[in-house]
Amino acid sequence: MVVAMTWSETLVRLSAFIGVFGLMAFWEIWAPRRPQAIGRLSRWPGNLGIVALNALLLRLVFPITAVAWASVVQQHGYGALWLWQPPALLHVVLAVMALDLAIYLQHLLFHSVPALWRLHRMHHADTEFDVTNGLRFHPLEILLSMAIKFAVIALIGAPAMAVLVFEVLLNATSIFNHGNVRLATGLDRLLRRVVVTPDMHRVHHSVLPSETHSNFGFNLPWWDHLFKTYRAQPRLGHEQMQLGLPIFRDPRWLRLDRLLWLPWAGDAGPTRRDLRADRRVDPRPDDGGA
């Protein structure tokens, strides 16, 4: 059963990935939000190399996928939701929302603890913002994230179907909201009521610490509103804002070997905890509309 589910999961996830990635890559060419000073030929080999390396490491370190693990959890009735035993559809919906909240809180944690921020900042070091950024995470962060995901699945009792839905949604929305694509203002305002949009998430990749440490949602935008980490617009506007981190401006940091070494390079820089402790660091301006 687990083997069959693994093959089905692979087919579903790979199909969704290829479809969404191809659509967003084409959209970026057709209607880009910002001009790029550093093109795809310079950036994509490193970013996509990280994706391939992460996929290989996950297969080597974890004997089963998150969906297969959820199947094991389901068979044994582990977790809070299995103790409650809600109707099947409600069970899936609650589990997907709980997993999304867990990812939000994990993201918050990786911005608050210096050692974790060093790992996560590889995701932020790119001075451009496009569809590949949603896949660019340090291998150690990927392995740690998977371990956390396994623990959350067992804790909440997420059924296999819910985990599959969540994995597909998270992958698709992460590719979508990292897209360098132009959305009409009215459409963006409407969409960000239910999903994190590119304009919303781009703020999170700003070089300004107060903007870097905001808008932590990958899929649902509601947690940022609930926990008051939402920031509507960048201070300088989307066309003028600088992206990335101050100490990684050199294009040499786009190379795969440099990306892997990046967590141990230079000063960690201010974390979210540092920012909250010292409000004088890049004080937050009025967010304006949207």
C-alpha positions in Angstrom: 0.0 0.0 0.0 2.8 2.4 0.9 4.7 1.6 -2.3 1.6 2.2 -4.4 0.8 5.4 -2.6 4.4 6.6 -3.1 4.2 6.1 -6.9 0.8 7.8 -7.0 2.1 10.7 -4.9 5.2 11.1 -7.1 3.1 11.3 -10.3 0.6 13.8 -8.8 3.3 16.0 -7.3 5.6 15.9 -10.3 2.8 16.7 -12.7 1.7 19.7 -10.5 5.3 20.9 -10.2 6.0 20.8 -14.0 2.7 22.4 -14.8 2.9 25.3 -12.4 6.6 25.9 -12.9 6.2 26.0 -16.7 3.1 28.3 -16.5 4.9 30.7 -14.1 8.1 30.7 -16.1 6.2 31.6 -19.2 4.1 34.3 -17.3 7.4 35.9 -16.1 8.5 36.3 -19.7 5.1 37.6 -20.9 4.3 40.0 -18.1 7.3 40.6 -15.7 6.7 42.7 -12.6 10.3 43.9 -12.4 13.3 44.0 -14.8 16.1 41.7 -13.8 19.7 42.9 -13.7 20.9 39.3 -13.3 19.3 36.9 -15.8 18.3 33.3 -15.7 21.4 31.9 -17.2 23.5 33.2 -14.3 21.0 32.3 -11.5 19.1 29.3 -12.5 22.0 26.7 -12.6 22.6 27.3 -8.8 19.0 27.5 -7.8 17.9 24.4 -9.7 21.1 22.6 -8.7 20.0 23.1 -5.1 16.6 21.6 -6.0 18.1 18.5 -7.5 20.5 18.1 -4.5 17.7 18.4 -2.0 15.5 15.9 -3.8 18.4 13.4 -3.7 19.2 14.0 0.0 15.5 13.6 1.0 15.4 10.2 -0.7 18.6 9.1 1.0 17.9 10.3 4.5 14.1 9.6 4.8 13.1 6.1 3.8 9.5 7.2 3.2 7.7 10.4 2.0 5.5 12.6 4.2 2.4 11.1 2.5 3.6 7.5 3.2 4.3 8.5 6.8 0.8 9.9 7.1 -0.5 6.6 5.9 1.4 4.8 8.7 0.0 7.4 11.2 -3.5 6.8 9.8 -3.2 3.0 10.1 -2.3 3.3 13.8 -4.7 6.1 14.6 -2.1 8.4 16.0 -2.7 12.1 16.6 -5.3 14.5 18.0 -7.6 14.4 15.0 -7.8 10.6 14.9 -8.8 10.7 18.6 -11.6 13.2 17.7 -12.5 11.4 14.5 -14.3 14.2 12.6 -16.0 13.6 9.3 -13.6 12.7 6.5 -13.8 16.0 4.5 -13.6 18.1 7.7 -10.6 16.0 8.8 -8.8 16.8 5.6 -9.6 20.5 5.7 -8.5 20.8 9.4 -5.3 18.9 8.8 -4.4 21.0 5.8 -4.9 24.2 7.8 -3.0 22.8 10.8 -0.1 21.9 8.5 -0.1 25.3 7.0 -0.1 27.0 10.4 2.9 24.7 11.4 4.8 25.9 8.3 4.1 29.5 9.2 5.3 29.0 12.7 8.4 27.1 11.5 9.1 30.0 9.1 8.8 32.5 12.0 11.2 30.3 14.1 13.8 30.3 11.3 13.7 34.1 11.2 14.1 34.4 15.0 16.8 31.9 16.1 20.3 33.0 14.8 21.5 29.4 14.0 18.3 28.7 12.0 18.4 32.1 10.3 21.9 31.3 9.0 20.4 28.3 7.3 17.3 30.0 6.0 19.0 33.2 4.7 20.2 31.2 1.7 16.6 31.5 0.5 16.8 35.3 0.9 20.3 35.9 -0.5 19.3 36.0 -4.1 19.2 39.6 -5.4 16.5 38.8 -7.9 13.0 37.3 -7.3 11.5 34.8 -9.6 9.9 31.3 -9.8 13.1 29.5 -8.8 13.3 31.3 -5.4 10.4 29.3 -4.2 12.5 26.2 -4.4 15.9 27.6 -3.2 16.5 26.3 0.4 19.6 25.0 2.0 19.8 21.2 2.2 20.2 21.2 6.0 17.0 23.4 6.2 15.2 21.0 3.9 16.1 18.0 6.1 15.2 19.8 9.3 11.9 20.9 7.8 11.0 17.4 6.8 11.7 16.1 10.3 9.5 18.8 11.7 6.8 17.9 9.2 6.9 14.2 10.2 6.5 15.2 13.9 3.5 17.6 13.1 1.8 14.9 11.0 2.0 12.4 13.9 1.0 15.1 16.4 -2.2 16.3 14.7 -3.1 13.0 13.0 -3.1 14.2 9.4 -4.6 11.7 7.0 -2.6 10.7 3.9 -5.0 12.6 1.6 -4.6 15.8 3.6 -0.8 15.6 3.4 -0.9 15.0 -0.3 -3.3 17.9 -0.8 -1.1 20.1 1.4 2.2 19.1 -0.3 0.8 19.9 -3.8 -0.7 23.2 -2.6 2.4 24.3 -0.8 4.6 23.5 -3.7 2.3 25.2 -6.2 1.7 28.3 -4.1 5.4 28.7 -3.3 6.2 28.7 -7.0 3.3 31.1 -7.7 4.1 33.6 -5.0 7.7 33.8 -5.9 6.9 34.6 -9.5 8.2 37.8 -11.1 4.7 38.4 -12.5 2.4 41.3 -12.9 -1.1 41.2 -11.4 -3.7 43.9 -11.7 -4.0 45.8 -8.3 -7.6 44.9 -7.9 -6.9 41.2 -8.6 -4.0 41.2 -6.2 -6.1 42.7 -3.5 -8.8 40.1 -4.0 -6.5 37.1 -4.2 -4.5 38.0 -1.1 -7.6 37.4 0.9 -7.2 33.7 0.4 -3.7 33.1 -0.9 -0.3 34.7 -0.6 0.3 36.6 -3.8 3.7 37.5 -5.5 3.4 41.2 -4.4 2.6 40.1 -0.9 5.5 37.7 -0.6 8.0 39.9 -2.5 8.0 42.2 0.5 9.4 39.3 2.5 12.5 39.3 0.2 13.3 43.0 0.7 16.8 44.0 1.8 15.3 46.1 4.7 15.1 44.0 7.9 11.7 45.2 8.9 10.4 43.9 5.6 12.4 40.8 5.5 10.9 39.8 8.8 7.3 40.1 7.7 4.8 38.2 5.6 5.8 34.7 6.6 2.9 32.8 5.0 3.6 30.6 2.0 0.1 29.4 1.2 -2.6 31.0 3.4 -2.3 34.7 4.2 -4.4 34.6 7.3 -1.7 33.7 9.8 0.2 36.9 9.1 -2.9 38.9 9.9 -3.7 36.9 13.0 -0.2 37.1 14.4 0.4 40.7 13.2 3.3 40.0 10.9 1.5 41.3 7.8 3.0 44.1 5.7 0.9 45.3 2.8 3.5 47.0 0.6 7.3 47.7 0.5 8.4 51.1 1.6 10.0 52.0 -1.7 7.4 50.3 -4.0 7.9 47.1 -5.9 9.9 48.6 -8.8 12.4 50.5 -6.6 12.8 48.1 -3.6 16.1 46.2 -3.3 16.0 42.5 -2.9 18.3 40.0 -1.1 20.6 40.6 1.9 23.2 43.4 2.3 26.3 41.1 2.6 25.5 38.9 -0.4 25.5 41.3 -3.3 28.4 39.8 -5.2 27.1 37.6 -8.1 29.7 34.9 -7.1 27.2 33.9 -4.3 25.0 32.5 -7.1 27.3 29.6 -7.6 26.2 26.2 -6.1 29.3 25.8 -4.0 28.9 29.3 -2.6 25.2 28.7 -1.9 26.1 25.6 0.2 28.7 27.5 2.2 26.5 30.6 2.7 25.2 29.8 6.2 28.7 30.0 7.6 29.8 33.1 5.7 30.0 36.5 7.4 27.8 37.9 10.1 24.3 36.4 10.6 22.7 39.8 10.4 19.6 40.9 12.5 17.0 38.3 13.2 13.3 39.0 13.8 14.1 38.8 17.5 16.8 41.4 17.2 14.4 43.7 15.3 11.7 43.4 18.0 14.2 44.1 20.7 15.5 47.3 19.0 12.7 49.2 17.3 15.3 51.8 16.1 16.5 49.3 13.4 14.8 50.2 10.2 11.6 51.5 12.0 8.4 50.4 10.3 6.6 53.0 8.3 2.9 53.3 7.5 1.9 50.3 5.3 -0.6 52.3 3.3 -3.4 50.5 1.4 -4.1 47.0 0.1 
